[in-house]
Amino acid sequence: MRLLYAFIFISVISTISGQAKRVKIVFDVKLSAVEEMGKKLNVASVYLYQNGRLLDSTVTQTGKCLFNLDTGYVYKIEFSKHDYVSKYLVVETTGVPADIKRNTRIKVDVGLFKNRKELGMHFLRDKPIGIASYSYTEKKIAWNYAYTDKIIEEIVEATIVFTRDKEKGKRDNF
């Protein structure tokens, strides 16, 4: 009899846990080249990591790509192209409530710029350019704009130093 109760209990628990709603979140990316005033960037590689493990990758032919993300994970989406500075985003779907809208879409434009060895962008290897997570006040997955602003400031500062050094080099050559 105990065995029957244990079987029923396990069956009920597994049925209840199996009914947890898994929401697909569409991650819609448009890649562009910064130096070419936002012109789409064809033939770039995009890597999707789920909880640190490579899950998928694609080579864009049109400068756009889509990924379906499940709730309950942390995703890293990395963008790279030969002779360009690679960047990545983090999307956290771990705190998404079960009643989120089923057709959730995250749109983002990512601009890659040419890699120059004197341009000090090494920090982008360790820091995402943006972080998105569920916002209970907005009731959606939202970007942390305060974080992104800090990264943009670092990019601008590195660009200013690069430009200043480049101009100084030109003056010294005269």
PASEBA-1860 file (N, C-alpha, C; in nm, 3 decimals):
! residues 174
1> MRLLYAFI> 0.082/-0.118/0.000/0.000/0.000/0.000/0.087/0.126/0.000 ~ 0.194/0.123/0.081/0.284/0.239/0.085/0.344/0.265/-0.054 ~ 0.376/0.158/-0.122/0.432/0.170/-0.255/0.334/0.238/-0.349 ~ 0.205/0.205/-0.338/0.101/0.268/-0.421/0.092/0.417/-0.390 ~ 0.092/0.454/-0.261/0.087/0.595/-0.223/0.211/0.671/-0.273 ~ 0.326/0.608/-0.263/0.449/0.672/-0.311/0.443/0.693/-0.462 ~ 0.392/0.593/-0.535/0.379/0.606/-0.680/0.283/0.718/-0.718 ~ 0.169/0.725/-0.650/0.069/0.831/-0.678/0.129/0.967/-0.645
9> FISVISTI> 0.197/0.979/-0.532/0.258/1.106/-0.492/0.360/1.152/-0.595 ~ 0.447/1.062/-0.638/0.549/1.096/-0.737/0.484/1.132/-0.870 ~ 0.379/1.062/-0.908/0.308/1.092/-1.034/0.246/1.230/-1.029 ~ 0.182/1.265/-0.919/0.119/1.397/-0.905/0.225/1.507/-0.907 ~ 0.332/1.490/-0.834/0.440/1.590/-0.830/0.501/1.609/-0.968 ~ 0.528/1.502/-1.038/0.590/1.515/-1.170/0.492/1.577/-1.269 ~ 0.362/1.551/-1.256/0.263/1.612/-1.343/0.255/1.761/-1.317 ~ 0.252/1.800/-1.189/0.245/1.942/-1.155/0.370/2.015/-1.202
17> SGQAKRVK> 0.487/1.960/-1.176/0.611/2.027/-1.218/0.624/2.030/-1.369 ~ 0.571/1.932/-1.438/0.576/1.929/-1.583/0.487/2.033/-1.648 ~ 0.394/2.090/-1.571/0.302/2.188/-1.624/0.356/2.331/-1.612 ~ 0.477/2.347/-1.565/0.535/2.482/-1.556/0.544/2.541/-1.695 ~ 0.502/2.665/-1.706/0.495/2.730/-1.836/0.634/2.772/-1.882 ~ 0.676/2.723/-1.996/0.803/2.763/-2.057/0.771/2.860/-2.167 ~ 0.810/2.983/-2.150/0.780/3.086/-2.247/0.899/3.104/-2.341 ~ 0.871/3.107/-2.468/0.974/3.136/-2.567/0.985/3.287/-2.581
25> IVFDVKLS> 1.104/3.338/-2.572/1.130/3.480/-2.589/1.210/3.494/-2.718 ~ 1.161/3.573/-2.811/1.229/3.592/-2.938/1.330/3.705/-2.922 ~ 1.455/3.676/-2.949/1.563/3.774/-2.942/1.596/3.815/-3.084 ~ 1.563/3.937/-3.120/1.571/3.989/-3.257/1.686/4.091/-3.265 ~ 1.792/4.058/-3.340/1.912/4.141/-3.346/1.933/4.197/-3.486 ~ 1.972/4.325/-3.492/2.015/4.386/-3.618/2.158/4.433/-3.597 ~ 2.251/4.381/-3.678/2.392/4.419/-3.669/2.424/4.527/-3.771 ~ 2.505/4.624/-3.728/2.544/4.731/-3.820/2.691/4.767/-3.797
33> AVEEMGKK> 2.748/4.838/-3.896/2.887/4.883/-3.888/2.886/5.030/-3.845 ~ 2.952/5.060/-3.735/2.953/5.196/-3.680/3.016/5.294/-3.780 ~ 3.129/5.258/-3.839/3.199/5.350/-3.930/3.121/5.377/-4.058 ~ 3.026/5.291/-4.088/2.949/5.308/-4.211/2.809/5.361/-4.181 ~ 2.799/5.439/-4.075/2.676/5.510/-4.037/2.556/5.416/-4.024 ~ 2.577/5.302/-3.962/2.468/5.211/-3.933/2.428/5.118/-4.046 ~ 2.509/5.112/-4.152/2.479/5.020/-4.261/2.485/4.877/-4.207 ~ 2.389/4.793/-4.250/2.386/4.657/-4.196/2.516/4.584/-4.222
41> LNVASVYL> 2.552/4.501/-4.128/2.678/4.429/-4.130/2.650/4.284/-4.171 ~ 2.682/4.252/-4.293/2.660/4.117/-4.344/2.773/4.025/-4.301 ~ 2.746/3.898/-4.303/2.843/3.792/-4.277/2.918/3.815/-4.145 ~ 2.843/3.813/-4.037/2.900/3.821/-3.903/2.859/3.695/-3.828 ~ 2.939/3.656/-3.730/2.908/3.537/-3.650/2.837/3.577/-3.522 ~ 2.738/3.498/-3.486/2.663/3.521/-3.362/2.660/3.389/-3.286 ~ 2.701/3.394/-3.158/2.707/3.275/-3.073/2.611/3.292/-2.957 ~ 2.533/3.189/-2.931/2.436/3.191/-2.822/2.481/3.091/-2.715
49> YQNGRLLD> 2.505/3.142/-2.594/2.544/3.059/-2.480/2.430/3.055/-2.380 ~ 2.400/2.938/-2.328/2.298/2.923/-2.225/2.366/2.873/-2.099 ~ 2.361/2.953/-1.993/2.428/2.919/-1.866/2.574/2.881/-1.889 ~ 2.644/2.955/-1.977/2.786/2.936/-2.001/2.821/2.829/-2.103 ~ 2.724/2.759/-2.157/2.749/2.651/-2.253/2.702/2.696/-2.391 ~ 2.787/2.677/-2.493/2.749/2.714/-2.629/2.627/2.632/-2.670 ~ 2.520/2.701/-2.704/2.394/2.637/-2.739/2.369/2.640/-2.889 ~ 2.406/2.751/-2.953/2.377/2.768/-3.095/2.471/2.874/-3.151
57> STVTQTGK> 2.487/2.873/-3.281/2.563/2.977/-3.349/2.511/2.990/-3.491 ~ 2.533/3.106/-3.547/2.490/3.130/-3.684/2.582/3.232/-3.748 ~ 2.585/3.231/-3.879/2.655/3.335/-3.955/2.546/3.412/-4.028 ~ 2.534/3.539/-3.995/2.428/3.619/-4.058/2.468/3.652/-4.201 ~ 2.374/3.645/-4.290/2.396/3.685/-4.428/2.332/3.820/-4.455 ~ 2.240/3.860/-4.367/2.162/3.982/-4.390/2.180/4.086/-4.280 ~ 2.265/4.060/-4.184/2.282/4.153/-4.073/2.176/4.139/-3.967 ~ 2.092/4.036/-3.975/1.988/4.013/-3.876/1.991/3.867/-3.832
65> CLFNLDTG> 1.947/3.844/-3.709/1.931/3.707/-3.664/1.826/3.701/-3.553 ~ 1.766/3.585/-3.539/1.665/3.560/-3.436/1.704/3.436/-3.358 ~ 1.683/3.443/-3.226/1.699/3.326/-3.141/1.577/3.315/-3.052 ~ 1.533/3.194/-3.025/1.429/3.171/-2.925/1.496/3.138/-2.793 ~ 1.461/3.213/-2.689/1.518/3.192/-2.557/1.411/3.138/-2.464 ~ 1.445/3.038/-2.385/1.352/2.985/-2.284/1.368/3.064/-2.155 ~ 1.264/3.063/-2.073/1.276/3.123/-1.941/1.357/3.030/-1.851 ~ 1.417/3.089/-1.748/1.490/3.011/-1.650/1.639/2.999/-1.673
73> YVYKIEFS> 1.694/3.078/-1.765/1.837/3.068/-1.797/1.902/3.207/-1.806 ~ 2.034/3.205/-1.807/2.113/3.325/-1.836/2.179/3.301/-1.971 ~ 2.156/3.394/-2.064/2.209/3.382/-2.199/2.316/3.487/-2.224 ~ 2.418/3.445/-2.297/2.520/3.537/-2.347/2.511/3.528/-2.499 ~ 2.494/3.642/-2.565/2.487/3.646/-2.710/2.606/3.727/-2.758 ~ 2.698/3.661/-2.828/2.824/3.724/-2.871/2.820/3.750/-3.021 ~ 2.867/3.869/-3.059/2.869/3.912/-3.199/3.013/3.936/-3.241 ~ 3.053/3.877/-3.353/3.191/3.897/-3.397/3.200/3.894/-3.549
81> KHDYVSKY> 3.301/3.962/-3.597/3.331/3.965/-3.740/3.481/3.993/-3.750 ~ 3.544/3.932/-3.848/3.688/3.951/-3.869/3.717/4.100/-3.885 ~ 3.820/4.149/-3.817/3.865/4.289/-3.819/3.770/4.385/-3.749 ~ 3.677/4.333/-3.669/3.587/4.418/-3.590/3.601/4.381/-3.443 ~ 3.569/4.475/-3.355/3.571/4.450/-3.211/3.447/4.367/-3.177 ~ 3.468/4.252/-3.115/3.356/4.166/-3.073/3.287/4.227/-2.952 ~ 3.157/4.204/-2.943/3.077/4.251/-2.830/2.981/4.140/-2.791 ~ 2.930/4.151/-2.667/2.828/4.055/-2.627/2.726/4.119/-2.534
89> LVVETTGV> 2.609/4.058/-2.531/2.499/4.099/-2.445/2.466/3.985/-2.350 ~ 2.406/4.018/-2.236/2.357/3.917/-2.143/2.207/3.938/-2.127 ~ 2.131/3.829/-2.141/1.987/3.831/-2.119/1.956/3.728/-2.012 ~ 1.904/3.777/-1.899/1.869/3.690/-1.787/1.719/3.662/-1.790 ~ 1.683/3.537/-1.806/1.541/3.501/-1.806/1.504/3.421/-1.681 ~ 1.591/3.425/-1.580/1.569/3.346/-1.459/1.457/3.401/-1.372 ~ 1.435/3.531/-1.370/1.334/3.589/-1.282/1.202/3.616/-1.349 ~ 1.181/3.558/-1.465/1.058/3.585/-1.541/0.942/3.509/-1.477
97> PADIKRNT> 0.833/3.580/-1.441/0.719/3.512/-1.379/0.644/3.424/-1.479 ~ 0.569/3.330/-1.426/0.497/3.234/-1.511/0.387/3.300/-1.594 ~ 0.338/3.416/-1.552/0.227/3.480/-1.624/0.273/3.582/-1.729 ~ 0.401/3.577/-1.769/0.450/3.670/-1.872/0.381/3.637/-2.004 ~ 0.366/3.739/-2.085/0.305/3.721/-2.216/0.384/3.619/-2.298 ~ 0.313/3.530/-2.364/0.380/3.423/-2.440/0.463/3.475/-2.556 ~ 0.418/3.578/-2.624/0.488/3.628/-2.742/0.577/3.747/-2.705 ~ 0.676/3.722/-2.626/0.768/3.827/-2.584/0.880/3.839/-2.687
105> RIKVDVGL> 0.911/3.961/-2.725/1.016/3.986/-2.824/1.110/4.093/-2.767 ~ 1.240/4.065/-2.779/1.342/4.162/-2.739/1.413/4.204/-2.868 ~ 1.404/4.332/-2.901/1.473/4.383/-3.019/1.595/4.462/-2.975 ~ 1.702/4.448/-3.052/1.824/4.522/-3.019/1.905/4.547/-3.146 ~ 1.964/4.665/-3.152/2.058/4.699/-3.259/2.198/4.697/-3.198 ~ 2.288/4.628/-3.264/2.426/4.618/-3.216/2.517/4.673/-3.325 ~ 2.597/4.773/-3.288/2.693/4.830/-3.381/2.833/4.781/-3.350 ~ 2.896/4.720/-3.447/3.036/4.678/-3.432/3.125/4.779/-3.503
113> FKNRKELG> 3.243/4.803/-3.448/3.335/4.896/-3.511/3.467/4.828/-3.541 ~ 3.539/4.884/-3.638/3.666/4.826/-3.683/3.763/4.815/-3.566 ~ 3.837/4.707/-3.566/3.937/4.683/-3.462/4.069/4.748/-3.502 ~ 4.119/4.831/-3.415/4.251/4.891/-3.433/4.331/4.860/-3.307 ~ 4.452/4.813/-3.323/4.526/4.769/-3.205/4.550/4.882/-3.106 ~ 4.557/5.007/-3.153/4.578/5.120/-3.063/4.449/5.160/-2.991 ~ 4.336/5.113/-3.039/4.206/5.145/-2.980/4.184/5.052/-2.861 ~ 4.188/5.105/-2.741/4.184/5.024/-2.619/4.046/4.973/-2.582
121> MHFLRDKP> 3.998/4.875/-2.655/3.865/4.819/-2.628/3.873/4.680/-2.566 ~ 3.988/4.645/-2.508/4.007/4.514/-2.449/3.905/4.484/-2.338 ~ 3.853/4.588/-2.273/3.757/4.568/-2.164/3.627/4.504/-2.213 ~ 3.597/4.515/-2.344/3.474/4.456/-2.397/3.479/4.303/-2.401 ~ 3.597/4.245/-2.382/3.606/4.099/-2.373/3.544/4.048/-2.243 ~ 3.551/4.133/-2.138/3.506/4.092/-2.005/3.374/4.154/-1.963 ~ 3.327/4.254/-2.035/3.204/4.324/-1.996/3.104/4.322/-2.111 ~ 2.981/4.283/-2.080/2.878/4.289/-2.184/2.845/4.435/-2.215
129> IGIASYSY> 2.799/4.461/-2.337/2.759/4.598/-2.371/2.618/4.627/-2.321 ~ 2.546/4.525/-2.283/2.412/4.544/-2.228/2.367/4.422/-2.150 ~ 2.281/4.448/-2.052/2.224/4.342/-1.969/2.073/4.363/-1.964 ~ 2.000/4.257/-1.994/1.854/4.263/-1.986/1.806/4.158/-1.887 ~ 1.704/4.195/-1.810/1.642/4.103/-1.717/1.497/4.146/-1.696 ~ 1.423/4.063/-1.626/1.281/4.095/-1.606/1.267/4.212/-1.510 ~ 1.187/4.309/-1.550/1.156/4.426/-1.467/1.014/4.412/-1.415 ~ 1.000/4.402/-1.285/0.865/4.389/-1.228/0.786/4.519/-1.239
137> TEKKIAWN> 0.854/4.632/-1.247/0.782/4.759/-1.263/0.731/4.776/-1.406 ~ 0.810/4.733/-1.504/0.768/4.744/-1.644/0.692/4.621/-1.693 ~ 0.697/4.513/-1.614/0.631/4.386/-1.647/0.677/4.330/-1.782 ~ 0.808/4.339/-1.804/0.867/4.284/-1.926/1.017/4.269/-1.905 ~ 1.081/4.203/-1.999/1.226/4.197/-1.997/1.276/4.330/-2.051 ~ 1.359/4.397/-1.971/1.403/4.532/-2.006/1.554/4.544/-1.993 ~ 1.609/4.636/-2.069/1.753/4.662/-2.065/1.786/4.750/-1.946 ~ 1.901/4.724/-1.886/1.954/4.807/-1.777/2.030/4.921/-1.843
145> YAYTDKII> 1.961/5.031/-1.868/2.020/5.143/-1.941/2.130/5.213/-1.862 ~ 2.121/5.213/-1.729/2.227/5.274/-1.648/2.359/5.199/-1.671 ~ 2.353/5.067/-1.676/2.473/4.987/-1.703/2.526/5.017/-1.843 ~ 2.437/5.015/-1.943/2.477/5.038/-2.081/2.541/5.176/-2.097 ~ 2.487/5.276/-2.027/2.545/5.411/-2.033/2.689/5.412/-1.983 ~ 2.718/5.335/-1.879/2.856/5.327/-1.827/2.950/5.265/-1.930 ~ 2.903/5.161/-1.998/2.985/5.097/-2.101/3.007/5.193/-2.218 ~ 2.903/5.264/-2.257/2.917/5.362/-2.365/3.019/5.469/-2.327
153> EEIVEATI> 3.016/5.514/-2.202/3.116/5.612/-2.156/3.257/5.557/-2.169 ~ 3.277/5.431/-2.135/3.409/5.370/-2.149/3.451/5.362/-2.296 ~ 3.358/5.331/-2.384/3.387/5.325/-2.528/3.423/5.464/-2.580 ~ 3.347/5.564/-2.539/3.374/5.702/-2.583/3.510/5.747/-2.532 ~ 3.540/5.719/-2.406/3.670/5.758/-2.348/3.785/5.691/-2.424 ~ 3.773/5.564/-2.454/3.879/5.494/-2.529/3.893/5.553/-2.669 ~ 3.783/5.593/-2.730/3.786/5.654/-2.863/3.853/5.791/-2.859 ~ 3.823/5.868/-2.755/3.885/6.001/-2.739/4.036/5.987/-2.722
161> VFTRDKEK> 4.078/5.893/-2.639/4.222/5.871/-2.617/4.287/5.828/-2.749 ~ 4.225/5.739/-2.822/4.276/5.692/-2.950/4.290/5.810/-3.048 ~ 4.186/5.892/-3.057/4.187/6.006/-3.149/4.292/6.109/-3.108 ~ 4.302/6.137/-2.979/4.402/6.232/-2.929/4.543/6.183/-2.960 ~ 4.569/6.055/-2.933/4.701/5.998/-2.961/4.732/5.998/-3.110 ~ 4.632/5.970/-3.190/4.648/5.969/-3.335/4.680/6.110/-3.385 ~ 4.608/6.209/-3.337/4.633/6.348/-3.376/4.771/6.394/-3.328 ~ 4.809/6.357/-3.208/4.941/6.394/-3.156/5.049/6.334/-3.245
169> GKRDNF> 5.032/6.211/-3.286/5.127/6.144/-3.375/5.141/6.217/-3.507 ~ 5.029/6.267/-3.561/5.034/6.342/-3.686/5.111/6.472/-3.669 ~ 5.087/6.542/-3.556/5.159/6.668/-3.532/5.309/6.644/-3.515 ~ 5.343/6.534/-3.446/5.484/6.504/-3.422/5.559/6.467/-3.551 ~ 5.485/6.421/-3.651/5.548/6.381/-3.776/5.577/6.499/-3.866 ~ 5.527/6.618/-3.835/5.552/6.735/-3.921/5.684/6.801/-3.893
END
